[in-house]
């Protein structure tokens, strides 16, 4: 039987790189708390964008898609799902909303996790939402040549319930220990959850929802304003590599959590950095909206898309952004690097 222990030997994780990430995260957390307390009314746009990106990206990782227009309408509850993919997207939206609004009242217990999984599939009447797997499953992978192979064999179906009980019990015991850093044990819990793989389907999406839930319950609210799921999607190869490295020897209690812990910390840190960047733009209210658009491009040494600007400035309309881009192009202040839907721009530093 797998031994779940999140208290012993935690000091081995406190390498210089991990300590550096932890220190930065706590510093950014303090800045975020101060900013949100005094600017709560202007953060609505960031929350809306993060919900859309989180729902889209977490489902996209699992190969579940719909159009950009449909995903926005679904997340904002302006339409109903019309196929299985959209049913799963709508389910993710509702669980995400539940976690956003009620995280403090959602304890980490097996029956609660089952309820969240049930809601993930509530629009799909043919699913086994809210039930543990009834058949053994495997985590498979496909190489560049299209050959499929088994990467990991999770816990057998018959042992799923007892393992979930022990998993939640160990986590709750650790989280009450004031000497234990939640940012260390949260990734450990998620890694173990993925190795148990308790459901026939939806394990990956549930793991990301649980990551948000556990972070929120520990006071790390950055995922509410910056999509952690989108950051994971954009580093998907690193995610799977860290997961694979940390799951080796798991059944024998010999696995190394460090690669997955470091990966999740890097995602949380990246989200806080992005939040600070966006909050600085929001705070720069003394500038006109066109000047703020120009400043975003000027301050970046990388290509900037219109969508990037809209994400940074949810209070600026798409029409205003496009008009500003056209004007900056006429003035020769920016350079258009590509055409079509995914046009990008850089500041003309030769002018």
C-alpha positions as a printed Julia matrix, in Angstrom:
351×3 Matrix{Float64}:
   0.0    0.0     0.0
   1.22   3.47   -0.87
   2.43   5.51    2.12
   1.15   9.1     2.07
   3.3   11.32    4.26
   3.64  15.06    3.73
   5.4   15.97    6.95
   8.66  14.02    7.15
  11.79  15.08    5.27
  10.3   18.28    3.83
  13.59  20.1     4.43
  15.09  18.22    1.47
  12.92  20.32   -0.84
  14.38  23.57    0.46
  17.13  23.87   -2.11
  18.37  27.37   -3.03
  16.22  27.53   -6.18
  13.08  26.44   -4.33
  13.72  28.85   -1.45
  14.18  31.66   -3.99
  10.84  30.84   -5.66
   9.05  30.61   -2.32
  10.47  33.95   -1.17
   9.37  35.68   -4.38
   5.89  34.14   -4.26
   5.32  35.37   -0.7
   6.54  38.84   -1.65
   4.22  38.96   -4.65
   1.36  37.6    -2.52
   1.75  40.54   -0.15
   1.73  43.01   -3.04
  -1.34  41.36   -4.55
  -3.25  41.53   -1.26
  -2.55  45.24   -0.93
  -3.53  45.92   -4.55
  -6.75  43.9    -4.51
  -7.95  45.49   -1.27
  -7.74  48.99   -2.76
  -8.68  48.2    -6.38
 -11.3   45.47   -6.09
 -13.71  47.22   -8.46
 -11.26  47.36  -11.37
 -10.32  43.67  -11.18
 -13.6   42.36  -12.58
 -12.18  42.34  -16.09
  -9.14  40.32  -15.03
 -11.35  37.74  -13.31
 -13.5   37.34  -16.42
 -10.49  36.9   -18.69
  -8.89  34.4   -16.31
 -12.08  32.3   -16.17
 -12.29  32.17  -19.97
  -8.62  31.28  -20.35
  -8.7   28.72  -17.54
 -11.73  26.92  -18.91
 -10.4   26.95  -22.46
  -6.82  25.9   -21.64
  -7.6   23.15  -19.13
  -9.98  21.5   -21.59
  -7.64  22.08  -24.53
  -4.87  20.15  -22.74
  -7.21  17.15  -22.85
  -8.12  17.68  -26.51
 -11.53  19.28  -25.81
 -12.19  22.25  -28.1
 -14.79  24.68  -29.31
 -14.52  28.03  -31.13
 -13.22  31.2   -29.45
 -16.67  32.76  -29.74
 -18.41  29.74  -28.22
 -15.96  29.37  -25.33
 -16.53  32.98  -24.3
 -20.3   32.66  -24.45
 -20.21  29.37  -22.54
 -18.01  30.73  -19.76
 -20.18  33.83  -19.42
 -23.32  31.62  -19.42
 -24.7   33.35  -22.51
 -25.4   30.1   -24.35
 -26.01  26.41  -23.68
 -23.73  23.52  -24.69
 -24.66  21.9   -28.02
 -22.32  18.88  -28.07
 -20.27  16.67  -25.74
 -17.18  18.89  -25.87
 -19.21  21.94  -24.87
 -20.94  19.95  -22.12
 -17.55  19.22  -20.57
 -16.47  22.84  -21.01
 -19.66  24.06  -19.29
 -19.07  21.6   -16.46
 -15.56  22.91  -15.93
 -16.93  26.45  -15.91
 -19.38  25.64  -13.14
 -16.85  23.85  -10.92
 -14.41  26.72  -11.46
 -17.09  29.21  -10.42
 -17.84  27.12   -7.32
 -14.18  27.15   -6.31
 -13.89  30.89   -6.95
 -16.89  31.73   -4.8
 -16.87  29.05   -2.09
 -13.31  27.75   -1.67
 -13.22  28.33    2.08
 -16.27  26.1     2.48
 -14.92  23.22    0.36
 -12.88  20.87    2.57
 -10.42  18.38    1.12
 -12.39  15.17    1.54
 -13.05  12.23   -0.81
 -16.81  12.83   -0.89
 -16.23  16.5    -1.78
 -13.85  15.57   -4.6
 -16.52  13.15   -5.86
 -19.1   15.95   -5.79
 -16.82  18.27   -7.78
 -16.24  15.5   -10.32
 -20.0   14.94  -10.52
 -20.5   18.63  -11.32
 -17.74  18.5   -13.92
 -19.92  16.05  -15.87
 -23.37  17.27  -14.88
 -24.26  18.24  -18.45
 -23.27  14.8   -19.78
 -25.95  12.35  -18.7
 -24.07   9.35  -20.1
 -20.95   9.96  -17.99
 -19.86   8.35  -14.74
 -19.37  11.71  -13.06
 -19.1   11.52   -9.29
 -17.98   7.89   -9.28
 -14.55   6.34   -8.94
 -13.25   4.32  -11.88
 -14.75   0.87  -12.31
 -11.9   -0.47  -14.45
  -8.14  -0.28  -14.12
  -6.74   2.51  -16.26
  -3.31   3.39  -17.6
  -1.55   6.63  -18.5
  -0.35   6.19  -22.05
   1.87   8.28  -24.28
   2.48   8.57  -27.99
   5.94   9.09  -29.49
   6.84  11.13  -32.57
   6.19   8.11  -34.79
   2.69   7.6   -33.45
   3.56   4.56  -31.35
   1.58   4.35  -28.11
   3.05   2.96  -24.91
   2.13   2.8   -21.22
   3.91   5.46  -19.22
   2.39   4.76  -15.82
  -0.02   2.27  -14.25
  -2.17   4.02  -11.62
  -3.75   2.46   -8.56
  -6.1   -0.44   -9.37
  -9.81   0.31   -9.42
 -10.54  -1.81   -6.33
  -7.97   0.15   -4.27
  -9.0    3.65   -5.39
 -11.38   4.48   -2.55
  -8.98   3.58    0.27
  -6.12   5.43   -1.42
  -8.23   8.58   -1.78
  -9.14   8.36    1.9
  -5.49   8.07    2.92
  -4.46  10.83    0.5
  -6.92  13.36    1.91
  -6.19  12.31    5.49
  -2.44  12.83    5.03
  -2.94  16.22    3.37
  -5.3   17.51    6.06
  -2.92  16.38    8.79
  -0.02  18.18    7.12
  -1.88  21.41    6.36
  -2.69  21.84   10.07
   1.02  21.64   10.91
   2.32  25.22   11.13
   5.84  24.12   10.2
   4.69  22.75    6.83
   4.66  25.11    3.84
   1.44  24.63    1.84
   3.24  25.56   -1.38
   5.32  22.4    -0.98
   2.62  19.92   -0.04
   0.01  21.13   -2.55
   2.06  19.89   -5.55
   2.79  16.69   -3.65
  -0.93  16.1    -3.15
  -1.67  16.8    -6.82
   1.1   14.43   -7.95
  -0.33  11.67   -5.74
  -3.86  12.38   -6.99
  -2.68  11.98  -10.59
  -0.86   8.75   -9.73
  -4.02   7.34   -8.14
  -5.94   8.5   -11.25
  -9.24   7.88   -9.46
 -11.68   8.46  -12.33
 -12.41   6.9   -15.68
 -12.12  10.37  -17.21
 -11.44  13.94  -16.13
  -8.41  13.3   -13.91
  -6.26  16.0   -15.52
  -8.93  18.67  -15.34
  -9.81  17.7   -11.77
  -6.13  17.98  -10.81
  -6.02  21.57  -12.07
  -9.27  22.49  -10.33
  -7.95  20.96   -7.11
  -4.71  22.91   -7.5
  -6.7   26.15   -7.56
  -8.85  25.04   -4.63
  -5.87  24.17   -2.44
  -4.01  27.37   -3.34
  -7.09  29.5    -2.61
  -7.68  27.77    0.73
  -4.08  28.59    1.66
  -4.46  32.26    0.67
  -2.73  32.2    -2.72
  -5.42  33.8    -4.88
  -3.43  34.66   -8.0
  -5.25  32.04  -10.1
  -8.4   34.12   -9.78
  -6.83  36.9   -11.84
  -4.24  35.09  -13.99
  -5.01  31.7   -15.5
  -2.74  29.0   -14.09
  -4.25  26.57  -16.58
  -3.15  28.74  -19.5
   0.39  28.9   -18.11
   0.38  25.1   -17.79
  -0.92  24.71  -21.33
   1.84  26.96  -22.68
   4.46  24.81  -20.89
   2.7   21.49  -21.45
   5.86  19.59  -22.37
   7.56  20.68  -19.13
   4.43  19.7   -17.21
   4.4   16.16  -18.56
   8.16  15.83  -18.13
   7.96  16.87  -14.45
   5.0   14.55  -13.9
   6.88  11.65  -15.42
  10.03  12.29  -13.41
   8.16  12.58  -10.12
   6.03   9.48  -10.68
   8.96   7.09  -11.15
   9.04   4.61   -8.27
   5.73   5.94   -6.91
   4.23   2.54   -6.12
   7.36   1.6    -4.19
   7.34   4.88   -2.17
  10.64   5.83   -3.82
   9.54   8.63   -6.11
  11.05  12.12   -6.06
   8.43  14.87   -5.73
  10.98  17.63   -6.41
  10.57  17.98  -10.23
   6.78  18.4    -9.95
   7.03  20.68   -6.9
   9.46  22.94   -8.75
   7.26  22.99  -11.84
   4.11  24.01   -9.94
   6.06  26.66   -8.01
   7.33  28.06  -11.3
   3.75  28.3   -12.59
   2.53  30.08   -9.43
   5.48  32.47   -9.56
   4.9   33.22  -13.26
   1.25  33.97  -12.48
   2.18  36.43   -9.71
   4.66  38.17  -11.99
   1.98  38.51  -14.65
  -0.48  39.85  -12.07
   1.97  42.54  -11.0
   2.54  43.46  -14.64
  -1.18  43.76  -15.3
  -1.85  45.65  -12.07
   0.86  48.19  -12.96
  -0.96  48.86  -16.23
  -4.29  49.22  -14.41
  -2.74  51.61  -11.89
  -1.36  53.83  -14.64
  -4.68  55.65  -14.91
  -3.03  59.02  -15.43
  -2.27  57.94  -18.98
  -4.95  58.0   -21.64
  -6.11  54.66  -23.01
  -4.15  55.07  -26.28
  -1.04  56.02  -24.29
  -1.43  52.94  -22.13
  -1.63  50.75  -25.24
   1.52  52.39  -26.58
   3.32  51.96  -23.26
   2.59  48.23  -23.18
   4.25  47.77  -26.58
   7.14  50.11  -25.77
   7.88  48.35  -22.48
   8.03  44.93  -24.15
  11.06  43.64  -26.04
   8.99  40.82  -27.5
   6.22  40.81  -30.09
   2.86  41.94  -28.71
  -0.53  40.86  -30.05
  -3.82  42.72  -29.82
  -5.17  39.99  -27.54
  -2.17  40.43  -25.22
  -3.04  44.12  -24.89
  -6.72  43.36  -24.26
  -5.74  40.92  -21.51
  -3.51  43.52  -19.89
  -6.19  46.22  -20.1
  -9.65  44.69  -19.7
 -11.13  48.18  -19.35
 -10.03  49.17  -22.89
 -12.3   48.1   -25.75
 -11.07  46.15  -28.75
 -12.09  49.06  -31.0
  -9.89  51.49  -29.05
  -6.94  49.09  -29.12
  -7.23  48.54  -32.88
  -7.61  52.27  -33.56
  -4.52  52.98  -31.45
  -2.5   50.3   -33.24
  -3.47  51.77  -36.61
  -2.46  55.25  -35.47
   0.88  54.06  -34.05
   1.6   52.29  -37.35
   0.88  55.5   -39.31
   3.21  57.43  -37.0
   5.93  54.83  -37.46
   6.16  54.19  -33.73
   5.47  50.47  -34.03
   6.28  47.79  -36.6
   3.8   45.14  -37.7
   5.51  41.76  -37.74
   2.83  39.49  -39.2
  -0.55  39.8   -40.81
  -3.99  38.3   -40.46
  -5.69  37.21  -37.29
  -2.46  36.82  -35.33
  -0.77  40.1   -36.19
   1.9   41.15  -33.73
   3.72  44.4   -33.11
   7.02  45.66  -31.71
   8.16  49.15  -30.79
  10.23  50.87  -33.46
  13.44  51.48  -31.57
  15.29  52.65  -34.68
  13.09  55.69  -35.07
